[in-house]
Amino acid sequence: VVISPFNILPLVIITTAVCLFGLLIEPLGLVVSIAVLTGLSAWAGPQFRLLETVALAAVLIAFSIGVFVYALGLPLAIWPSL
């Protein structure tokens, strides 16, 4: 059994993306936070495609707003508070 070498960079990037999501959701809202999380997480992979990442972010944003804000009624800011 051969174990492939462990690549730490994607783990660091994804961990940073999740931490940034937690820090950014309050001041910048759900839309920007999910866009940053999706973009950074996709960038950590070996095959980053901008169009697919933007489409994924749009679907995740719409789903998250629909479920968490409207269906569950959580008091989350959707857009940045100025």
HUFENLIN-V391765 format. One record per backbone hydrogen bond with DSSP energy under -0.5 kcal/mol. CO is the residue of the C=O (numbers start at 1). NH is the residue of the N-H. E is the energy in kcal/mol with one decimal. If there is no record, write none. Layout:
BEGIN
CO;NH;E + CO;NH;E
END
This chain:
BEGIN
1;3;-0.5 + 2;4;-0.5 + 6;8;-0.7 + 8;12;-2.1 + 9;13;-2.5 + 10;14;-2.5 + 11;15;-2.2 + 12;16;-2.3 + 13;17;-2.3 + 14;18;-2.3 + 15;19;-2.2 + 16;20;-2.7 + 17;21;-2.2 + 18;22;-1.9 + 19;23;-1.9 + 20;24;-2.8 + 21;25;-1.7 + 23;27;-0.6 + 24;28;-2.5 + 24;29;-0.6 + 25;29;-1.0 + 27;81;-1.5 + 28;32;-0.6 + 29;33;-1.8 + 30;34;-2.4 + 31;35;-2.0 + 32;36;-2.4 + 33;37;-2.4 + 34;38;-2.8 + 35;39;-2.4 + 36;40;-2.6 + 37;41;-2.2 + 38;42;-2.4 + 39;43;-1.9 + 40;44;-1.1 + 42;45;-1.2 + 49;53;-2.2 + 50;54;-2.6 + 51;55;-2.2 + 52;56;-2.6 + 53;57;-2.5 + 54;58;-2.3 + 55;59;-2.2 + 56;60;-2.7 + 57;61;-2.5 + 58;62;-2.4 + 59;63;-2.7 + 60;64;-2.5 + 61;65;-2.5 + 62;66;-2.4 + 63;67;-2.7 + 64;68;-2.4 + 64;69;-0.8 + 65;69;-1.1 + 65;70;-2.0 + 66;71;-2.2 + 67;72;-2.3 + 68;74;-2.6 + 74;76;-2.2 + 77;30;-2.5 + 78;31;-2.1 + 80;82;-0.6
END
